[in-house]
Amino acid sequence: MRRTVGAAVVTAAALALAGCGANSSANATAKPRLKVSGAYMPAPSMDTMAAGFFTVTNTGGSDTLTSVTSDLSGDVTLHSTKDGTMEEEKSFAVPADGTLDFASGGNHLMFEKLTHRPKQGEKVSVELHFTKSGTVKISMPVKSATYNPKTGH
């Protein structure tokens, strides 16, 4: 009887682990389903450079943000901030069933060599380029220089 119960427990555990593994590999190869929200640009204090923030929510398989383009700037770069130091990045992973945040004090876009200085209330067209999902177009509203997305002011 003990052997039968033991074998049943081992079989159930193996099936459970196999099920977890199948879900993980299926998720890794699943098509990404991206949604961009919370996009904004604080009104820049100078004529030559601006920052941009947003969140990418992914309810599918993994993807990678590889570049960003905009009519506002001929040079939009991806940046991270680690231990108070800003570093340019070539890409950012968008995890399966996860989020990628671009927020003040963390990951952000840098718009350099602006074609004009955008003013509060203006909307900036931005194209996010992903490895699997292709190009996702967003409209980034220009908010006050002190805008805080947590308070909406």
Phi, psi and chi 1 to 4 in degrees:
 res  aa     phi    psi   chi1   chi2   chi3   chi4
   1 MET       -  -43.5 -179.1   74.2  155.5      -
   2 ARG   -60.7  -39.6  -79.1 -172.0  174.9  169.9
   3 ARG   -64.1  -39.0  -75.8 -172.7 -179.8  163.6
   4 THR   -65.3  -45.6  -55.7      -      -      -
   5 VAL   -65.0  -43.5  170.8      -      -      -
   6 GLY   -60.7  -43.8      -      -      -      -
   7 ALA   -64.6  -37.7      -      -      -      -
   8 ALA   -65.5  -41.1      -      -      -      -
   9 VAL   -65.2  -45.1  168.8      -      -      -
  10 VAL   -62.5  -43.5  168.7      -      -      -
  11 THR   -62.7  -44.1  -58.0      -      -      -
  12 ALA   -63.1  -42.3      -      -      -      -
  13 ALA   -63.8  -42.2      -      -      -      -
  14 ALA   -63.0  -42.1      -      -      -      -
  15 LEU   -65.2  -40.0  -71.2  171.8      -      -
  16 ALA   -63.8  -44.4      -      -      -      -
  17 LEU   -65.9  -39.4  -71.9  173.5      -      -
  18 ALA   -62.8  -40.3      -      -      -      -
  19 GLY   -62.8  -41.5      -      -      -      -
  20 CYS   -64.1  -43.3  -71.3      -      -      -
  21 GLY   -63.7  -39.6      -      -      -      -
  22 ALA   -64.2  -41.7      -      -      -      -
  23 ASN   -64.5  -41.0  -72.2  -18.3      -      -
  24 SER   -64.2  -45.7  -63.5      -      -      -
  25 SER   -71.0  -35.1   62.7      -      -      -
  26 ALA   -65.2  -39.4      -      -      -      -
  27 ASN   -66.0  -38.2 -157.5   18.4      -      -
  28 ALA   -65.8  -30.5      -      -      -      -
  29 THR  -100.0   -4.4   58.9      -      -      -
  30 ALA   -66.3  154.5      -      -      -      -
  31 LYS   -71.1  134.6 -177.7  176.5  179.6  178.8
  32 PRO   -65.3  147.3  -13.4   23.4      -      -
  33 ARG  -127.6   97.9  -71.4 -171.5  -56.1  -89.0
  34 LEU   -99.8  142.5  -53.0  179.9      -      -
  35 LYS  -135.6  129.2  178.7 -176.9  175.1 -166.5
  36 VAL  -103.8  131.2  179.5      -      -      -
  37 SER  -139.5  165.9   61.7      -      -      -
  38 GLY    65.4   20.4      -      -      -      -
  39 ALA   -68.2  137.2      -      -      -      -
  40 TYR  -163.4  160.4   75.4   98.0      -      -
  41 MET  -128.1  121.4  172.3 -177.2  -74.0      -
  42 PRO   -65.1  139.6  -17.0   28.3      -      -
  43 ALA   -54.6  122.0      -      -      -      -
  44 PRO   -69.2  146.1   17.4  -22.3      -      -
  45 SER   -88.7   -5.9   59.8      -      -      -
  46 MET  -134.6  165.4   57.2 -175.8   74.0      -
  47 ASP   -81.6  -13.4  -66.4  -22.9      -      -
  48 THR  -106.5  -15.7   57.6      -      -      -
  49 MET  -151.5  150.9  129.1 -175.9  -36.4      -
  50 ALA  -148.9  165.3      -      -      -      -
  51 ALA  -118.7  160.1      -      -      -      -
  52 GLY  -141.3  146.8      -      -      -      -
  53 PHE  -137.1  151.9  -52.5  103.4      -      -
  54 PHE  -174.7  173.7   55.8   91.9      -      -
  55 THR  -128.0  134.2  -62.0      -      -      -
  56 VAL  -105.4  120.9  178.8      -      -      -
  57 THR  -106.9  130.6  -57.2      -      -      -
  58 ASN  -120.6  119.8 -176.9    6.3      -      -
  59 THR  -106.8   20.2   58.0      -      -      -
  60 GLY  -134.0 -147.8      -      -      -      -
  61 GLY   -75.4  167.7      -      -      -      -
  62 SER   -65.0  158.6   63.9      -      -      -
  63 ASP  -151.0  177.8 -153.4  -17.6      -      -
  64 THR  -139.1  128.2  -56.9      -      -      -
  65 LEU   -82.0  117.1  175.6   63.4      -      -
  66 THR  -104.8  -25.8   57.7      -      -      -
  67 SER  -168.0  168.9   65.9      -      -      -
  68 VAL  -139.3  139.7  178.3      -      -      -
  69 THR  -129.7  156.9   54.6      -      -      -
  70 SER  -160.9  146.7  174.4      -      -      -
  71 ASP   -67.1  -19.5  -69.6  -18.8      -      -
  72 LEU   -70.5  -24.7  177.9   65.1      -      -
  73 SER  -150.6  139.3  168.2      -      -      -
  74 GLY   -82.2   -4.6      -      -      -      -
  75 ASP  -142.5   92.8 -171.9   18.4      -      -
  76 VAL  -109.8  123.9 -176.0      -      -      -
  77 THR  -121.5  155.6   52.3      -      -      -
  78 LEU   -93.5  135.2  -54.6  166.6      -      -
  79 HIS  -135.4  148.9  -70.5  -96.6      -      -
  80 SER  -117.5  160.0   63.7      -      -      -
  81 THR  -126.6  118.6  -56.4      -      -      -
  82 LYS  -127.4  125.7  -62.1  173.2 -171.9  163.1
  83 ASP    52.4   39.3  -60.7  -37.3      -      -
  84 GLY    79.3    2.4      -      -      -      -
  85 THR  -110.7  127.8  -56.5      -      -      -
  86 MET   -86.0  132.7 -176.1  173.2   74.0      -
  87 GLU  -131.7  137.4  -66.5 -178.0   30.3      -
  88 GLU   -74.6  139.2 -173.8  172.0  -22.0      -
  89 GLU  -119.3  149.6  -58.0  -70.8  -16.2      -
  90 LYS   -82.3  -28.7  -65.6 -159.5 -179.6  -62.1
  91 SER  -163.2  168.6   63.3      -      -      -
  92 PHE  -135.2  132.3  -80.2   96.0      -      -
  93 ALA   -73.0  139.7      -      -      -      -
  94 VAL  -111.1  105.1 -177.1      -      -      -
  95 PRO   -67.4  151.4   21.4  -27.9      -      -
  96 ALA   -60.7  135.8      -      -      -      -
  97 ASP    50.3   41.9  -64.6  -39.5      -      -
  98 GLY  -143.9 -166.6      -      -      -      -
  99 THR  -131.6  156.0   59.4      -      -      -
 100 LEU  -124.6  117.5  170.8   61.1      -      -
 101 ASP  -105.0  134.9  -70.0  -44.3      -      -
 102 PHE  -116.6  107.0  -79.2   69.4      -      -
 103 ALA  -139.3  155.5      -      -      -      -
 104 SER   -53.4  129.4 -177.0      -      -      -
 105 GLY    88.5   -1.8      -      -      -      -
 106 GLY  -134.7 -138.4      -      -      -      -
 107 ASN   -61.5  143.3  -59.9  -25.5      -      -
 108 HIS  -162.0  164.2   59.3  -81.0      -      -
 109 LEU   -96.4  145.7  -59.9  179.4      -      -
 110 MET  -118.3  120.4  -71.6  -60.3  -58.1      -
 111 PHE   -99.2  115.8  -64.4   78.4      -      -
 112 GLU  -115.8  160.1  -60.8  178.2   54.6      -
 113 LYS    54.6   55.9  -56.9  173.3 -171.4  163.4
 114 LEU   -61.5  143.5  -58.0  179.3      -      -
 115 THR   -74.4  -26.5   58.1      -      -      -
 116 HIS  -162.3  163.9   70.3  -79.5      -      -
 117 ARG   -88.6  108.9 -176.8  174.0  169.1 -176.6
 118 PRO   -68.7  144.2   22.4  -28.1      -      -
 119 LYS  -107.1  156.4  -59.5 -156.4  179.4  -33.7
 120 GLN   -53.3  135.2 -173.6  173.8  -21.8      -
 121 GLY    97.2  -22.1      -      -      -      -
 122 GLU   -71.9  157.1 -171.1  175.1  -26.4      -
 123 LYS  -118.9  131.7  -68.5 -171.4  178.2 -177.2
 124 VAL  -104.5  126.8  175.8      -      -      -
 125 SER   -79.4  131.2  -64.9      -      -      -
 126 VAL  -135.7  140.2  176.6      -      -      -
 127 GLU  -116.7  121.5  -66.1 -177.3  -11.9      -
 128 LEU   -97.5  127.9  -52.2  173.4      -      -
 129 HIS  -108.5  119.0  -54.9  -79.4      -      -
 130 PHE  -113.1  150.4  -64.4   90.8      -      -
 131 THR   -59.6  -49.8  -59.1      -      -      -
 132 LYS   -98.0  -36.8  -64.0  176.9 -176.0  173.2
 133 SER   -85.6   -8.5  -60.5      -      -      -
 134 GLY    75.4 -145.2      -      -      -      -
 135 THR   -94.4  130.9  -60.2      -      -      -
 136 VAL  -116.0  119.2  175.4      -      -      -
 137 LYS   -92.0  134.1  -64.7  179.7 -179.3 -176.1
 138 ILE  -133.1  159.9   64.2  170.1      -      -
 139 SER  -111.5  121.8  179.8      -      -      -
 140 MET  -105.7  104.5 -172.2  172.5  -79.0      -
 141 PRO   -68.9  142.6   19.0  -23.8      -      -
 142 VAL   -88.1  120.4  179.5      -      -      -
 143 LYS  -104.0  177.7  -57.3  -73.9 -170.9  173.6
 144 SER   -61.8  157.0   72.2      -      -      -
 145 ALA   -61.4  -24.7      -      -      -      -
 146 THR  -104.9   14.2   58.8      -      -      -
 147 TYR   -55.4  136.7  176.1   74.3      -      -
 148 ASN  -123.4  114.5 -178.7  -19.9      -      -
 149 PRO   -64.4  -22.5   18.1  -26.2      -      -
 150 LYS   -70.4  -32.2  -68.8  178.3 -177.2  171.9
 151 THR  -103.0  -17.3   64.3      -      -      -
 152 GLY    77.5   15.1      -      -      -      -
 153 HIS  -127.2      -  -61.5   79.4      -      -
